[in-house]
Amino acid sequence: EVDGVKVLQLETAAGAAIRFFDHAIGINVPRSRFLPVKATSDLQLVQSDLYTLVDGFVTRNSARTDPSNPSIELGPEFKKVGSFLGRFKSIPSIVELDSLKVSGDVWFGSGIVLK
């Protein structure tokens, strides 16, 4: 149940589900072509200046010296995509960020650089 609305979510592996679709084919997409987004913290990474697309490939910003991604923890106010997007005038720069933990009724303006 989400916000009082009953929700039924079904998940399965693509390989198991593909047999239910006539004439379906699978395509192997290398990890260099996408970044997984399972939570809004992942969405923040993807929408930030940490990555860019170059000729269809996901490329890390060369200004980032740390090889790992910043640790980002967002509170429940950021859980739904609509709420997440509404709390940012623009996605902050996170190239120099090590970690971020946000909780409560927080809103971000434009031109923000997090370090």
The first five atom37 places (N, CA, C, CB, O) and aatype in JSON, in Angstrom:
{
  "aatype": [6, 19, 3, 7, 19, 11, 19, 10, 5, 10, 6, 16, 0, 0, 7, 0, 0, 9, 1, 13, 13, 3, 8, 0, 9, 7, 9, 2, 19, 14, 1, 15, 1, 13, 10, 14, 19, 11, 0, 16, 15, 3, 10, 5, 10, 19, 5, 15, 3, 10, 18, 16, 10, 19, 3, 7, 13, 19, 16, 1, 2, 15, 0, 1, 16, 3, 14, 15, 2, 14, 15, 9, 6, 10, 7, 14, 6, 13, 11, 11, 19, 7, 15, 13, 10, 7, 1, 13, 11, 15, 9, 14, 15, 9, 19, 6, 10, 3, 15, 10, 11, 19, 15, 7, 3, 19, 17, 13, 7, 15, 7, 9, 19, 10, 11],
  "atom_mask": [
    [1, 1, 1, 1, 1],
    [1, 1, 1, 1, 1],
    [1, 1, 1, 1, 1],
    [1, 1, 1, 0, 1],
    [1, 1, 1, 1, 1],
    [1, 1, 1, 1, 1],
    [1, 1, 1, 1, 1],
    [1, 1, 1, 1, 1],
    [1, 1, 1, 1, 1],
    [1, 1, 1, 1, 1],
    [1, 1, 1, 1, 1],
    [1, 1, 1, 1, 1],
    [1, 1, 1, 1, 1],
    [1, 1, 1, 1, 1],
    [1, 1, 1, 0, 1],
    [1, 1, 1, 1, 1],
    [1, 1, 1, 1, 1],
    [1, 1, 1, 1, 1],
    [1, 1, 1, 1, 1],
    [1, 1, 1, 1, 1],
    [1, 1, 1, 1, 1],
    [1, 1, 1, 1, 1],
    [1, 1, 1, 1, 1],
    [1, 1, 1, 1, 1],
    [1, 1, 1, 1, 1],
    [1, 1, 1, 0, 1],
    [1, 1, 1, 1, 1],
    [1, 1, 1, 1, 1],
    [1, 1, 1, 1, 1],
    [1, 1, 1, 1, 1],
    [1, 1, 1, 1, 1],
    [1, 1, 1, 1, 1],
    [1, 1, 1, 1, 1],
    [1, 1, 1, 1, 1],
    [1, 1, 1, 1, 1],
    [1, 1, 1, 1, 1],
    [1, 1, 1, 1, 1],
    [1, 1, 1, 1, 1],
    [1, 1, 1, 1, 1],
    [1, 1, 1, 1, 1],
    [1, 1, 1, 1, 1],
    [1, 1, 1, 1, 1],
    [1, 1, 1, 1, 1],
    [1, 1, 1, 1, 1],
    [1, 1, 1, 1, 1],
    [1, 1, 1, 1, 1],
    [1, 1, 1, 1, 1],
    [1, 1, 1, 1, 1],
    [1, 1, 1, 1, 1],
    [1, 1, 1, 1, 1],
    [1, 1, 1, 1, 1],
    [1, 1, 1, 1, 1],
    [1, 1, 1, 1, 1],
    [1, 1, 1, 1, 1],
    [1, 1, 1, 1, 1],
    [1, 1, 1, 0, 1],
    [1, 1, 1, 1, 1],
    [1, 1, 1, 1, 1],
    [1, 1, 1, 1, 1],
    [1, 1, 1, 1, 1],
    [1, 1, 1, 1, 1],
    [1, 1, 1, 1, 1],
    [1, 1, 1, 1, 1],
    [1, 1, 1, 1, 1],
    [1, 1, 1, 1, 1],
    [1, 1, 1, 1, 1],
    [1, 1, 1, 1, 1],
    [1, 1, 1, 1, 1],
    [1, 1, 1, 1, 1],
    [1, 1, 1, 1, 1],
    [1, 1, 1, 1, 1],
    [1, 1, 1, 1, 1],
    [1, 1, 1, 1, 1],
    [1, 1, 1, 1, 1],
    [1, 1, 1, 0, 1],
    [1, 1, 1, 1, 1],
    [1, 1, 1, 1, 1],
    [1, 1, 1, 1, 1],
    [1, 1, 1, 1, 1],
    [1, 1, 1, 1, 1],
    [1, 1, 1, 1, 1],
    [1, 1, 1, 0, 1],
    [1, 1, 1, 1, 1],
    [1, 1, 1, 1, 1],
    [1, 1, 1, 1, 1],
    [1, 1, 1, 0, 1],
    [1, 1, 1, 1, 1],
    [1, 1, 1, 1, 1],
    [1, 1, 1, 1, 1],
    [1, 1, 1, 1, 1],
    [1, 1, 1, 1, 1],
    [1, 1, 1, 1, 1],
    [1, 1, 1, 1, 1],
    [1, 1, 1, 1, 1],
    [1, 1, 1, 1, 1],
    [1, 1, 1, 1, 1],
    [1, 1, 1, 1, 1],
    [1, 1, 1, 1, 1],
    [1, 1, 1, 1, 1],
    [1, 1, 1, 1, 1],
    [1, 1, 1, 1, 1],
    [1, 1, 1, 1, 1],
    [1, 1, 1, 1, 1],
    [1, 1, 1, 0, 1],
    [1, 1, 1, 1, 1],
    [1, 1, 1, 1, 1],
    [1, 1, 1, 1, 1],
    [1, 1, 1, 1, 1],
    [1, 1, 1, 0, 1],
    [1, 1, 1, 1, 1],
    [1, 1, 1, 0, 1],
    [1, 1, 1, 1, 1],
    [1, 1, 1, 1, 1],
    [1, 1, 1, 1, 1],
    [1, 1, 1, 1, 1]
  ],
  "atom_positions": [
    [[0.84, -1.18, 0.0], [0.0, 0.0, 0.0], [0.89, 1.24, 0.0], [-0.96, 0.0, 1.22], [1.81, 1.35, 0.81]],
    [[0.61, 2.16, -0.91], [1.37, 3.39, -1.03], [0.41, 4.56, -0.9], [2.15, 3.46, -2.38], [-0.49, 4.73, -1.72]],
    [[0.6, 5.37, 0.13], [-0.27, 6.52, 0.38], [-1.75, 6.15, 0.35], [0.0, 7.61, -0.65], [-2.57, 6.89, -0.19]],
    [[-2.08, 5.01, 0.94], [-3.45, 4.57, 1.03], [-4.0, 3.9, -0.22], [0.0, 0.0, 0.0], [-5.16, 3.47, -0.23]],
    [[-3.2, 3.79, -1.26], [-3.63, 3.16, -2.5], [-3.01, 1.77, -2.59], [-3.23, 4.02, -3.75], [-1.8, 1.62, -2.45]],
    [[-3.86, 0.76, -2.81], [-3.35, -0.6, -2.92], [-2.62, -0.75, -4.26], [-4.49, -1.64, -2.8], [-3.15, -0.4, -5.31]],
    [[-1.42, -1.28, -4.19], [-0.57, -1.43, -5.37], [-0.12, -2.87, -5.47], [0.65, -0.47, -5.31], [0.26, -3.49, -4.47]],
    [[-0.17, -3.41, -6.67], [0.35, -4.74, -6.93], [1.51, -4.58, -7.9], [-0.76, -5.7, -7.5], [1.33, -4.13, -9.03]],
    [[2.69, -4.96, -7.45], [3.87, -4.84, -8.29], [4.39, -6.22, -8.62], [4.97, -3.99, -7.6], [4.64, -7.03, -7.72]],
    [[4.54, -6.49, -9.9], [5.06, -7.77, -10.35], [6.44, -7.56, -10.95], [4.11, -8.44, -11.37], [6.64, -6.66, -11.77]],
    [[7.37, -8.38, -10.54], [8.71, -8.29, -11.11], [9.16, -9.67, -11.53], [9.71, -7.67, -10.09], [8.84, -10.66, -10.88]],
    [[9.88, -9.72, -12.62], [10.44, -10.98, -13.09], [11.67, -10.68, -13.93], [9.39, -11.8, -13.9], [11.86, -9.55, -14.38]],
    [[12.47, -11.66, -14.13], [13.64, -11.5, -14.99], [13.17, -11.37, -16.43], [14.62, -12.69, -14.83], [12.21, -12.03, -16.84]],
    [[13.83, -10.53, -17.2], [13.44, -10.32, -18.6], [13.48, -11.63, -19.38], [14.36, -9.29, -19.26], [12.62, -11.87, -20.22]],
    [[14.46, -12.47, -19.1], [14.57, -13.75, -19.79], [13.38, -14.65, -19.54], [0.0, 0.0, 0.0], [12.98, -15.41, -20.42]],
    [[12.81, -14.58, -18.34], [11.65, -15.4, -18.01], [10.37, -14.82, -18.62], [11.51, -15.51, -16.49], [9.46, -15.57, -18.97]],
    [[10.29, -13.5, -18.73], [9.08, -12.85, -19.23], [8.99, -12.83, -20.75], [9.0, -11.44, -18.71], [7.89, -12.79, -21.3]],
    [[10.11, -12.87, -21.42], [10.12, -12.69, -22.88], [9.34, -13.79, -23.61], [11.56, -12.67, -23.38], [8.85, -13.56, -24.71]],
    [[9.22, -14.95, -23.0], [8.52, -16.05, -23.67], [7.02, -15.79, -23.82], [8.73, -17.34, -22.88], [6.35, -16.48, -24.59]],
    [[6.49, -14.81, -23.11], [5.07, -14.49, -23.19], [4.74, -13.52, -24.33], [4.61, -13.91, -21.88], [3.58, -13.18, -24.54]],
    [[5.75, -13.07, -25.06], [5.54, -12.12, -26.15], [5.94, -12.77, -27.47], [6.35, -10.82, -25.91], [7.08, -13.21, -27.64]],
    [[4.99, -12.81, -28.4], [5.27, -13.39, -29.72], [6.33, -12.57, -30.46], [3.98, -13.46, -30.56], [6.33, -11.34, -30.42]],
    [[7.23, -13.27, -31.12], [8.27, -12.66, -31.96], [9.18, -11.71, -31.19], [7.62, -11.92, -33.1], [9.76, -10.79, -31.77]],
    [[9.31, -11.92, -29.91], [10.19, -11.06, -29.09], [11.64, -11.46, -29.27], [9.79, -11.13, -27.6], [11.96, -12.63, -29.48]],
    [[12.5, -10.48, -29.19], [13.94, -10.75, -29.22], [14.6, -10.0, -28.07], [14.57, -10.33, -30.6], [14.08, -9.0, -27.58]],
    [[15.72, -10.49, -27.65], [16.48, -9.83, -26.59], [17.69, -9.12, -27.19], [0.0, 0.0, 0.0], [18.27, -9.57, -28.18]],
    [[18.05, -8.02, -26.58], [19.22, -7.26, -27.01], [20.11, -7.07, -25.8], [18.81, -5.88, -27.64], [19.66, -6.61, -24.75]],
    [[21.37, -7.42, -25.94], [22.33, -7.24, -24.86], [22.89, -5.82, -24.95], [23.47, -8.31, -24.93], [23.59, -5.49, -25.91]],
    [[22.59, -5.0, -23.95], [23.07, -3.62, -23.93], [24.22, -3.54, -22.93], [21.92, -2.62, -23.56], [24.02, -3.81, -21.75]],
    [[25.41, -3.16, -23.39], [26.54, -3.1, -22.46], [26.36, -1.99, -21.42], [27.84, -2.87, -23.23], [25.71, -0.98, -21.68]],
    [[26.92, -2.2, -20.26], [26.81, -1.26, -19.15], [27.34, 0.13, -19.52], [27.57, -1.8, -17.93], [26.93, 1.12, -18.92]],
    [[28.21, 0.21, -20.48], [28.75, 1.5, -20.9], [27.71, 2.37, -21.6], [29.94, 1.29, -21.82], [27.96, 3.54, -21.87]],
    [[26.53, 1.8, -21.89], [25.49, 2.54, -22.59], [24.38, 3.04, -21.67], [24.89, 1.68, -23.66], [23.5, 3.79, -22.12]],
    [[24.4, 2.65, -20.39], [23.35, 3.09, -19.48], [23.82, 3.04, -18.04], [22.09, 2.24, -19.66], [24.83, 2.4, -17.73]],
    [[23.1, 3.7, -17.18], [23.31, 3.61, -15.74], [22.0, 3.16, -15.12], [23.8, 4.99, -15.13], [20.95, 3.72, -15.44]],
    [[22.03, 2.18, -14.23], [20.78, 1.72, -13.62], [20.21, 2.78, -12.67], [21.01, 0.41, -12.86], [20.95, 3.44, -11.94]],
    [[18.9, 2.94, -12.7], [18.22, 3.88, -11.81], [17.12, 3.11, -11.1], [17.63, 5.11, -12.6], [16.08, 2.79, -11.68]],
    [[17.35, 2.83, -9.82], [16.36, 2.1, -9.02], [15.76, 2.97, -7.93], [16.99, 0.87, -8.41], [14.73, 2.62, -7.35]],
    [[16.4, 4.09, -7.64], [15.92, 4.99, -6.6], [16.22, 6.42, -7.04], [16.6, 4.67, -5.21], [17.0, 6.65, -7.96]],
    [[15.59, 7.38, -6.38], [15.81, 8.78, -6.76], [17.25, 9.22, -6.49], [14.85, 9.69, -6.01], [17.74, 10.16, -7.12]],
    [[17.94, 8.57, -5.57], [19.36, 8.89, -5.37], [20.16, 8.52, -6.62], [19.92, 8.15, -4.11], [21.11, 9.22, -6.98]],
    [[19.79, 7.42, -7.27], [20.42, 7.04, -8.55], [20.06, 8.05, -9.63], [19.98, 5.61, -8.97], [20.9, 8.41, -10.46]],
    [[18.82, 8.51, -9.61], [18.36, 9.5, -10.59], [19.16, 10.79, -10.45], [16.86, 9.77, -10.42], [19.49, 11.43, -11.45]],
    [[19.47, 11.17, -9.21], [20.26, 12.38, -9.0], [21.65, 12.23, -9.62], [20.37, 12.69, -7.49], [22.16, 13.17, -10.22]],
    [[22.25, 11.06, -9.47], [23.56, 10.82, -10.09], [23.48, 10.96, -11.61], [24.08, 9.41, -9.72], [24.32, 11.61, -12.23]],
    [[22.47, 10.33, -12.2], [22.32, 10.32, -13.66], [22.03, 11.71, -14.21], [21.21, 9.36, -14.07], [22.54, 12.08, -15.26]],
    [[21.22, 12.49, -13.5], [20.84, 13.82, -13.99], [21.9, 14.88, -13.7], [19.53, 14.23, -13.37], [21.83, 15.99, -14.23]],
    [[22.86, 14.55, -12.87], [23.87, 15.53, -12.46], [24.95, 15.71, -13.53], [24.51, 15.12, -11.15], [24.88, 15.13, -14.61]],
    [[25.93, 16.52, -13.18], [27.08, 16.74, -14.07], [28.16, 15.69, -13.88], [27.66, 18.13, -13.83], [29.25, 15.81, -14.43]],
    [[27.88, 14.65, -13.1], [28.85, 13.58, -12.87], [29.04, 12.73, -14.12], [28.39, 12.7, -11.69], [30.12, 12.2, -14.36]],
    [[27.98, 12.6, -14.92], [28.02, 11.8, -16.14], [27.51, 12.62, -17.32], [27.2, 10.51, -15.99], [26.77, 13.58, -17.15]],
    [[27.92, 12.22, -18.5], [27.42, 12.82, -19.73], [27.37, 11.73, -20.8], [28.3, 14.02, -20.18], [28.01, 10.69, -20.66]],
    [[26.63, 11.97, -21.84], [26.59, 11.04, -22.97], [27.52, 11.56, -24.06], [25.14, 10.87, -23.52], [27.42, 12.71, -24.48]],
    [[28.43, 10.7, -24.5], [29.33, 11.03, -25.6], [29.19, 9.93, -26.64], [30.83, 11.17, -25.11], [29.57, 8.78, -26.39]],
    [[28.66, 10.27, -27.8], [28.45, 9.31, -28.87], [27.64, 8.1, -28.4], [29.78, 8.84, -29.44], [27.91, 6.97, -28.81]],
    [[26.65, 8.34, -27.54], [25.78, 7.26, -27.07], [26.33, 6.46, -25.91], [0.0, 0.0, 0.0], [25.7, 5.5, -25.47]],
    [[27.49, 6.83, -25.41], [28.09, 6.11, -24.28], [28.09, 6.99, -23.04], [29.53, 5.67, -24.62], [28.35, 8.2, -23.12]],
    [[27.8, 6.39, -21.89], [27.83, 7.1, -20.62], [29.29, 7.33, -20.24], [27.06, 6.31, -19.5], [30.07, 6.37, -20.15]],
    [[29.66, 8.58, -20.02], [31.04, 8.93, -19.71], [31.08, 9.73, -18.42], [31.68, 9.72, -20.87], [30.29, 10.65, -18.22]],
    [[32.02, 9.38, -17.55], [32.17, 10.11, -16.3], [32.88, 11.43, -16.57], [32.95, 9.26, -15.25], [33.79, 11.51, -17.39]],
    [[32.45, 12.45, -15.86], [33.07, 13.77, -15.96], [34.54, 13.65, -15.56], [32.33, 14.8, -15.07], [34.85, 13.19, -14.47]],
    [[35.43, 14.07, -16.43], [36.87, 13.94, -16.17], [37.33, 14.82, -15.01], [37.66, 14.29, -17.41], [38.43, 14.62, -14.48]],
    [[36.52, 15.78, -14.6], [36.87, 16.62, -13.45], [36.73, 15.86, -12.13], [35.99, 17.87, -13.42], [37.24, 16.31, -11.1]],
    [[36.05, 14.73, -12.14], [35.88, 13.91, -10.93], [37.14, 13.08, -10.74], [34.61, 12.99, -11.02], [37.47, 12.24, -11.57]],
    [[37.86, 13.32, -9.63], [39.11, 12.58, -9.38], [38.87, 11.28, -8.63], [40.07, 13.45, -8.59], [39.65, 10.34, -8.78]],
    [[37.82, 11.21, -7.83], [37.48, 9.99, -7.08], [36.8, 9.01, -8.04], [36.55, 10.31, -5.84], [35.82, 9.37, -8.68]],
    [[37.31, 7.77, -8.14], [36.71, 6.81, -9.08], [35.33, 6.29, -8.65], [37.64, 5.64, -9.25], [34.61, 5.73, -9.48]],
    [[34.97, 6.47, -7.39], [33.66, 5.98, -6.93], [32.62, 7.09, -7.0], [33.76, 5.44, -5.48], [32.95, 8.28, -7.03]],
    [[31.35, 6.68, -7.03], [30.26, 7.65, -7.01], [30.1, 8.22, -5.61], [28.95, 7.0, -7.48], [30.44, 7.56, -4.63]],
    [[29.59, 9.45, -5.51], [29.28, 9.97, -4.18], [28.18, 9.13, -3.54], [28.85, 11.46, -4.27], [27.32, 8.59, -4.23]],
    [[28.22, 9.03, -2.24], [27.15, 8.36, -1.49], [26.02, 9.37, -1.3], [27.67, 7.81, -0.1], [26.22, 10.44, -0.74]],
    [[24.83, 9.02, -1.78], [23.68, 9.93, -1.66], [22.54, 9.2, -0.97], [23.24, 10.45, -3.06], [22.08, 8.16, -1.43]],
    [[22.09, 9.77, 0.14], [20.93, 9.25, 0.88], [19.88, 10.35, 0.93], [21.33, 8.77, 2.33], [20.13, 11.43, 1.47]],
    [[18.72, 10.06, 0.38], [17.63, 11.03, 0.37], [16.49, 10.53, 1.24], [17.14, 11.29, -1.07], [16.15, 9.35, 1.2]],
    [[15.92, 11.43, 2.02], [14.82, 11.08, 2.91], [13.55, 10.74, 2.15], [0.0, 0.0, 0.0], [13.5, 10.86, 0.92]],
    [[12.51, 10.32, 2.87], [11.26, 9.89, 2.24], [10.56, 10.99, 1.44], [10.32, 9.39, 3.3], [9.75, 10.69, 0.56]],
    [[10.87, 12.24, 1.72], [10.29, 13.35, 0.96], [10.74, 13.32, -0.5], [10.67, 14.68, 1.6], [10.11, 13.95, -1.36]],
    [[11.82, 12.61, -0.79], [12.39, 12.54, -2.13], [12.1, 11.21, -2.82], [13.89, 12.77, -2.07], [12.57, 10.97, -3.93]],
    [[11.33, 10.33, -2.18], [11.17, 8.96, -2.68], [10.47, 8.88, -4.04], [10.39, 8.16, -1.68], [10.93, 8.17, -4.93]],
    [[9.39, 9.61, -4.2], [8.65, 9.58, -5.47], [9.31, 10.54, -6.46], [7.15, 9.95, -5.26], [9.76, 11.62, -6.08]],
    [[9.35, 10.15, -7.71], [10.03, 10.95, -8.73], [9.46, 12.36, -8.81], [9.93, 10.26, -10.09], [10.21, 13.33, -8.92]],
    [[8.14, 12.49, -8.76], [7.52, 13.81, -8.83], [7.94, 14.7, -7.68], [0.0, 0.0, 0.0], [8.22, 15.88, -7.87]],
    [[7.97, 14.14, -6.48], [8.41, 14.9, -5.3], [9.88, 15.26, -5.42], [8.17, 14.1, -4.01], [10.29, 16.38, -5.11]],
    [[10.68, 14.3, -5.87], [12.12, 14.52, -6.06], [12.34, 15.69, -7.03], [12.81, 13.24, -6.6], [13.05, 16.64, -6.7]],
    [[11.73, 15.63, -8.2], [11.93, 16.67, -9.21], [11.44, 18.03, -8.74], [11.22, 16.28, -10.5], [12.04, 19.05, -9.05]],
    [[10.34, 18.04, -7.99], [9.79, 19.29, -7.5], [10.65, 19.99, -6.46], [0.0, 0.0, 0.0], [10.49, 21.19, -6.23]],
    [[11.56, 19.27, -5.84], [12.41, 19.84, -4.8], [13.71, 20.43, -5.34], [12.73, 18.8, -3.77], [14.52, 20.94, -4.58]],
    [[13.9, 20.36, -6.65], [15.11, 20.91, -7.28], [14.74, 21.92, -8.36], [15.97, 19.77, -7.88], [14.01, 21.58, -9.3]],
    [[15.22, 23.16, -8.24], [15.1, 24.12, -9.35], [15.98, 23.62, -10.49], [15.52, 25.58, -8.92], [15.6, 23.69, -11.66]],
    [[17.16, 23.12, -10.14], [18.04, 22.43, -11.08], [18.87, 21.45, -10.26], [18.96, 23.46, -11.88], [19.07, 21.64, -9.06]],
    [[19.35, 20.4, -10.9], [20.13, 19.39, -10.19], [21.5, 19.98, -9.85], [20.28, 18.08, -11.05], [22.18, 20.5, -10.73]],
    [[21.91, 19.9, -8.58], [23.19, 20.48, -8.17], [24.39, 19.8, -8.82], [23.33, 20.41, -6.66], [24.32, 18.64, -9.22]],
    [[25.47, 20.54, -8.91], [26.74, 19.97, -9.35], [27.25, 19.07, -8.23], [27.78, 21.08, -9.72], [27.28, 19.49, -7.07]],
    [[27.66, 17.84, -8.56], [28.16, 16.92, -7.53], [29.52, 16.33, -7.9], [27.15, 15.8, -7.3], [29.93, 15.32, -7.32]],
    [[30.22, 16.94, -8.84], [31.51, 16.42, -9.29], [32.49, 16.29, -8.12], [32.1, 17.32, -10.37], [33.28, 15.36, -8.08]],
    [[32.44, 17.23, -7.18], [33.38, 17.22, -6.05], [32.77, 16.67, -4.76], [33.9, 18.62, -5.81], [33.38, 16.77, -3.7]],
    [[31.59, 16.1, -4.84], [30.88, 15.62, -3.66], [31.38, 14.25, -3.23], [29.38, 15.55, -3.93], [31.59, 13.36, -4.06]],
    [[31.56, 14.07, -1.9], [31.9, 12.76, -1.35], [30.65, 12.04, -0.87], [32.91, 12.9, -0.19], [30.43, 10.87, -1.21]],
    [[29.83, 12.73, -0.08], [28.6, 12.11, 0.42], [27.57, 13.19, 0.72], [28.88, 11.26, 1.68], [27.9, 14.34, 1.0]],
    [[26.31, 12.77, 0.67], [25.2, 13.67, 0.92], [24.1, 12.89, 1.62], [24.67, 14.32, -0.39], [23.72, 11.8, 1.17]],
    [[23.58, 13.44, 2.71], [22.43, 12.85, 3.39], [21.43, 13.98, 3.62], [22.84, 12.15, 4.76], [21.73, 14.97, 4.29]],
    [[20.25, 13.82, 3.05], [19.22, 14.84, 3.14], [18.0, 14.24, 3.82], [18.85, 15.4, 1.74], [17.51, 13.18, 3.42]],
    [[17.51, 14.92, 4.85], [16.28, 14.48, 5.5], [15.44, 15.71, 5.84], [16.58, 13.64, 6.79], [15.98, 16.78, 6.14]],
    [[14.15, 15.54, 5.77], [13.25, 16.63, 6.09], [12.78, 17.38, 4.86], [0.0, 0.0, 0.0], [12.99, 16.95, 3.73]],
    [[12.14, 18.51, 5.11], [11.53, 19.33, 4.06], [12.57, 20.25, 3.44], [10.34, 20.15, 4.63], [12.6, 21.45, 3.73]],
    [[13.43, 19.7, 2.59], [14.55, 20.43, 1.99], [14.26, 20.69, 0.51], [15.88, 19.64, 2.16], [13.77, 19.81, -0.2]],
    [[14.58, 21.9, 0.07], [14.4, 22.3, -1.32], [15.72, 22.88, -1.82], [13.23, 23.35, -1.48], [16.42, 23.55, -1.06]],
    [[16.08, 22.62, -3.07], [17.33, 23.09, -3.64], [17.04, 24.15, -4.7], [18.14, 21.92, -4.25], [16.18, 23.96, -5.56]],
    [[17.77, 25.26, -4.64], [17.66, 26.31, -5.64], [18.47, 25.97, -6.87], [0.0, 0.0, 0.0], [18.92, 24.84, -7.03]],
    [[18.66, 26.94, -7.74], [19.46, 26.71, -8.95], [20.9, 27.15, -8.71], [18.85, 27.47, -10.16], [21.18, 27.97, -7.84]],
    [[21.8, 26.58, -9.5], [23.21, 26.95, -9.4], [23.92, 26.44, -8.17], [0.0, 0.0, 0.0], [24.93, 27.01, -7.75]],
    [[23.42, 25.37, -7.56], [24.0, 24.82, -6.33], [25.17, 23.9, -6.68], [22.93, 24.05, -5.51], [25.08, 23.09, -7.61]],
    [[26.27, 24.03, -5.94], [27.43, 23.14, -6.07], [27.62, 22.47, -4.72], [28.72, 23.93, -6.51], [27.84, 23.14, -3.72]],
    [[27.55, 21.14, -4.69], [27.74, 20.38, -3.46], [29.14, 19.81, -3.44], [26.68, 19.25, -3.33], [29.6, 19.2, -4.41]],
    [[29.84, 20.01, -2.3], [31.22, 19.52, -2.15], [31.34, 18.73, -0.87], [32.25, 20.68, -2.17], [32.42, 18.22, -0.55]]
  ]
}
